[in-house]
Amino acid sequence: MPWPRAALAVACLLWLSGCSFTPDYERPPAPVPEQFVGAQPGTAATALPAWADFVGDARLRELISLALADNRDLRAAMAQVGQLRALYRVQRSGEAPTVNLGVTGNRQVREEGEIGSTYTAGLLVSAWEIDFFGRLASLSEAALAQFMASEQAELAARTSLVATVTSTWLALGADDELLALTRNTLQTREDALRLIRLRFDNGAASALDLRQAESLTAAARATLAQLERQRAQRLNALTLLVGQPVPGSLLPTAPPGQPASPLADVPAGLPSDLLERRPDIRQAEQQLIAANANIGAARAAFFPRISLTASFGSASTELSGLLGSGSWGFSVAPQALLPVFDLGRNQANLEAARAAREGAVARYEKAIQTGFREVSDALVARSALNEQLQAQQALEQAEAERLRLAELRYRNGVASFLDVLDAQRSLFAARQAVTQTRLAQQLNRVDLYRALGGGWSPPDQGQRTSAAGRS
């Protein structure tokens, strides 16, 4: 090749090597409104408290710490992070040459009938791909993004674990409260049944009064058995979440009618905050970045793949002569492979990479929409549950007064005992509803906290990249 053409070819090669075939990444716009449904007008961006500040009960904080240390699902997520970190390091290592030390010895019969020996020793570089067109760099970028996505998946698992432990612990406290209420109700109904049976035996009460009292007593026993089963299963679920038997000192205890654990108020913030707060959205974005980088690798596959094989060492017919003067040498063998015919494989790989990116965009947008809906649902429920709890508490007070009046009228002979039994049943149902609504209110606060991201602050991207490289 004439020198001008050779110089032009080298210049074009160097120019192409400075180009990146990876498309510039641009974050897709969030396909959600600027305000959450159910949020107060004029809501501003606010910081979310860490989970240790969100949970006000020291026993629950300790239980969550045990779960974060021993939960098996979280351990699996952490192992996945370690695996993808190692795979990123493997991919990065392909950008540098691999140098091996080789020593060989060979004995063979020569034409003269003599046995000759040849010894070699040296450094070998085998088929090192020189990344002129950024194929390896794009693959490394994709591997890094997948590693960072696994970090976000671990944070999402931590957020879910904290929320689930908190919800289960609060529900366990509500079970204890309902059990105490049901036991008291059962005791009251058994006392009433004994009294009604005595009056029936003396002809002072009707068979209808007796059967009604028996029915209410049996219903209370059935409710008690159901609650005992529910509490035992809930404790088993909490044990599985924590990863070890739950110490009795960490179980919820609270007087009837009081919340088992105070939880901090959760500011809603703006939908744009979700992009930085929610680990699942950050995970989807990192997967989108990886898909974008894979397009660059697929594009680079259309251009020559240049590799270099080299060696430097010594050869001698005597083992002692390997280090002698005059026995040293080197060899360099560059190679360039240009795709000519592959039956459309490279084009198909490029189309597959582009389709994968479109799918990643859709999943990223779906993650944002899902987060927006979960926060909006929690905000709407928060307002409704506040009103519902006030109404249930007013109903409880009204039913308590109704029972007092029914007992007074019964003692004065104005009303039948059926009126008393009906008032007792209604008051029991009202008190159950208050406990359940209060639990729903607390669980709603947990759901809102989880939907907003759970208060985890991920490390800076540059710190994660350098840490992955060092490890």
N, C-alpha and C positions, 0 to 999 in steps of 0.2 A: 504493500500500500504506500503511495507517495506520501511524503512528509506533510503537505498541507491537508490531505484528507485524514491522515492519522491524527494530526493536531485537532482538526475539526471534530473528529469522532470522540477524542478524549474530552474536548470542551463540552460537547453535548452530554457526554456521560456525567461529567462533574456537575453540569447544570441540572440534569435530571435528579442526581443524587441529593441536591439541595432542596428538591421539591417534596412536599408531603402529600401522599395520596389519601390520607385520612381526611374526611370532610370536617370543616370547622364545626365544633360542637356549640349548639345554641339551645339553652333550656327552653322547652316548649312552654307557651303561656298556660297559666292555670285555668282550666275550663270551669271555674266556679265564680259565683258573685263575690263582691268585695266585703260583704257582711254575712255572718252566719244567720240562718233562720232561727229566730227566737232570741237573738242577742239584743242587748239594749242599744238604742241609737247612739252614735258617737263613741262606740267602743274603740279603744286605742290598743296598740301593741303593748303587751305586758309580759314580764318574765314568769315562767312557770316554776313553782317551788320544787326543790328536790324532794324525792319520796320521803326521806327522813324528816323533812319539815312538814310534809303533807300529812303524815300519820302522827297523831298526837299521843297515842298510847305506847308506853315504853315496852310493854309485853309484845305488842304487835310488831314494833320495830325490831325487837330481838328475834321474833319468829321469822320475819322477812329476811333478816340477815342469815339465819340458818338455812332458809330455802335457797338463797342466792349462793350459798356455799355447797349445798348437797343435792340440789335438784338435778335429776339425771338428764332431763331434756335440755337444761341449760348447759350441762357438761358436754352433751353431744354438739350443741351449737358452738361452744368454745373449741371443741376438737375440729369442727369444720373450718373455723377461722384459721387454726394452725395448719390444717391441710392446704388451704388455698394460699396461705402465706408461703409455704414451702414450694408450691407449684409456681408461684410468681418468681421466687428465687431461681427455680429451675429454668424458667423462660428467660429471665434476665441473663443467666449464665451463657445462653446461646449466642449473645451478642459479642462475647469475648472469645479469643482463641483458646482451645484446650491444648496444653503443652504436656506431653508425656515423655518420660525417660525410657528409652528402649535399649536393651542389651541382648545381642544374639550371638550364637556360636554355631558354626556349620562345618561338618566334616564330610568330604566326598572323595571318591576315587577319581584321580585324574587319568588322562590318556596314557601317561607313562606307567600306569599301574601303581603310582604312589598315592598315598592318602594325604590330602591337603586339608588345611583348616583355614577358616576365615572367621574373624571376630569383628563385631561392630558395636559401637556404643554411641549414643547421641540423644539429642532432643528432637521430638517429632511433633509437628502441627498437622493434624489430619483434617482435610476438607473444612477449613474454617470459612463460613459464609460471610463475605464482606457486605454489610447491609447498605448498599448504595441507594436503594429505592425504599428504604424504611419498612420492609416487610417484618423484620424481627422487632423493630421498635413498635410497630403497631400491635403485634402480638403481645409484647410486654405491657403495653398500655392497656390492652384488654384484660390481661391477667391481673394487673394491678387493680383495675376497676372491679373485677370479680372478687378479689380479696377484700377490697373495701366494702363491697356489697355484703359479704359474709359478716363483716364487723357490724354493719347495720342490722343484719338478721339477728345477730347475738343481742344487740340492744333491744330489738323488738321482742325477743324472747324474755329478756329481763323485765321489760315493761309489762308484758303479759303476765309473767310470774308474780310480780309485785301486786298487780291488780287482782289476780285470781286468789292469792293468799289472803289479801285484805278482804275481798268479798266473802270468801269461805269463812273466815274468822268472824266477820260481822254476822253472817247468817247463823253461825254456831251460837253466838250470843243471843240472837233472836229466838233460836230454838229453845235455849234454856229459859228465856222469859216466857215463851208460850207453854213450856212444860210446867213451870211454876203456876201459871194462870190456870192451866187445865187441871192440875192436881188440886188446887183450891176449889175449882168449880166442881170437880168430881166429889170432893169431900162434902161440899154444900149439898149436892144433889143426893148423895147417899144418906145424909142426915134428914133431908126432906122426905126421901123414900121411906125411911124407918118411921117417921112421924105419920106419913100418909097411910102406911100399912097398919099402924096401930089404930088410927082413926077408922080405917076401913073395917078392921076386925070388930070395932065397937059400933059399927053402923053409922058413924058420923061422916064418912066420906064415900063417894061413889066409886064404882069400878073404873069409870073413865078417868077419875083423878089418879087412881093407883096405876093404871096402864100408862098414863102420860108421864108420871114420875119415873116409872121403870124405863120407858123409852128414852127419856132425857139422860138418865144415869148410864144406860148402855151406850148412848151416843158419846158421852164424855169418856167412857172407858175406851171406845174405839179410837177417838181422837188422841187419847194419851198414848195408846199403842203405836199409832201412826207417827206421832211426834218422836217417840223413843227410837223407832226404826230410822226415821229421817235424821235424827241427831247422830246416831251411830254411823250411818253411812257418810254423813258430812265430816265426821271426825276422821274416818278412813281416808276420805279425799284429801283432807288437810295433811294427814300423815304422808300420803304419796307426794304431795306438793313439796313438803319440807324435806323429804328424803330420809326421815328418821322419825321414831316415835315422838309425839309432841309432849314436852314436859307439862305436867299439870299446872305448874305455876304460870305458864304462858297462855292458858285457856282464858277466854273472856268471862268475866264476872261483873254483873251490874245489877243494881236494884231494879225491881220491876218498874217499867215505865220510863227508864232512863236509857239513852243510847249507850251501847257497849264501848264505843270509842269515838272521841271527837276527831273530826277530820277538818283540815284547813280549807278555807274557801278557795275555789279555783277560778281565776280570771279566764274569760273566754279568749280574749285577744282577737286577732284578725285571721282570715283564711290564709293570707300570705305567710303567717307564722308557721303554719303546718309544714311548709316546705323545708324548714330548718329544724322543726321539733320532732316530727314523726319519723322514727327509724324506717318504717316500711316504705315511706315516700323516698327517703334518701337511698334506700336499697334499690328501689325501682330506677332511680336516676343513675346510680352507678352501673346497673345492668344496661341501661340505655347508652352510657358512655362506652361500655365494653362492646356493645353491638356496633356503635359508630366506629370504633377502632378496628373492628374486624373487617369493615368495608375497605379501610386502607390496606390491610394485609391482602385482601382479595384482589384489589387493583394492582398492587405491586407484583402479584404472581404473573401478570402479563409481560413483565420486563425480564431481562436477563438476570439469572441468579449466578453471581460471581463467587467462586470459592477459591481457597488457596491451600495448597498442601506444601509443606516445607520441612526440611530436616537439616540438622547441623550436628556433626559428630566426627568420629574417627573410625577407621577400618584398618585391620592389620591381619597378617597371617599368623602372628604370634600374639598370645594373650598379653604378654608383657610389653608389646609394642603399641598398645592402644593409645597410650599417653605420649608416645614418642613424637618428635617433630616430623613434619612431612606427611603425617597420616590423617590430618584433619581436612574436612571439606564440608560443603553444604549444597543443597539443591532446593529450588523453588519451582513449583508447578502450578501456575494459576489455571483456572478453568472457568469458562462462561457457558451457561446453558440457556438458550433462548427457546421458549415454547413455540413450536411450529405447527404441530397438529396434536390435539388432545380430545377430539370429538366433542368440543364445547364444554369441557370440564371446568376450565377457569371461568368462562362466562357464566356457567351454572352456579359456581361457587360465589361469584359476585352477586348474581341475582338472589341467591339464598341469603347472603349477608345483608342486602338491602331489605329483603322481606323480614329478616329477623329484627332489623332496626325499626321497621314500621310496627312490628308487634311489640317491641320494647317501648315505643312511644305510646301505644295504646294502653299498655299495662301501667306506665307511669301516670298517664292521665286518669286511668281508672283508680289508681291508688289515691290520687288527690281527691277525686270525687267521692270515694268511699270515706276518706277522712272527713270531708266536709259534711257528708250525711251523718256520720256518727256523732260529730260535735253538735250539729243542728238538732238531731234527735235528743241528745242529752240535755241541751238547753231548753227545748220545748218541754221535756219531761220534768226538768227542775222546777219550772214555773207551775206546771200542773200539779206536781206532787206537793208543793208548798200549800196550795189551796186545798188539795185533797186531805192533807194531814189536819189542817185547821177544821175542816168539815167533819172529819172522823172524830176528832177530839170533842167537838161540840155534840156530836151524836152520842158519844160515850157518856158525857155529862147528862144528857137528856135521858138516856136509858137508865142510868143510875138513879136519877130522880123518879123515873117511872117505876122502878122496882121498889123504891122506898114507899111510894104512894100505894102500890099494889099490896105490899105487906101490911100497911096500915089499914087499908080497906078490908083485907082478909081478916085481920085480928078483930075488927069491929063488926064482922059478919056482913059486910056490904058486898064483897066480891068473893068469887070462888077461888080455890087454890090453883085452878088452871090459869087464872090471870097472873098469879105469882110465878108459876113455872114458865109461862110465856115471857114474862119480863126478865126472868133469870137467863133464859135462852138468848134473848135479844141483847142483854148486857154482855154476855160472854162473847157473842159474835162481834159486838162493837169493840170490845177490848182486843180481841184477836186482830181486827182490822186496823186498829191504831198501831199495834206492834208491827204488823206486816207493812203498813204504809211508811212507818218510820224507817224500817229496814230498806224499803224501796228507795227512800230518800237518800239514805247513806250509800246504797249501791249505785244510785244515779251519780253521786259525786265521784265515786270511784270510776265509773264508766267515762265521765267527762274528763277526768284526769288522764286516764289511759288514752282516750281519743285525741287529746291535745298533745300527746307525745310522751307523757310519763316523767318529764323533768330530767331526762338524761342529757348531758352535755358531751357530745362526741369530741375527741381530740382533733386538733387542727390537721387538715389534709396533708400539709407538708411534713408535719411531725410523723404521721402514720407512714408516709412514703419512705422517709429516711429510716424510721425504725424497722420497717420491713426489709430494707436493703441491708441494714447492719445485722439483723438477726439471720 
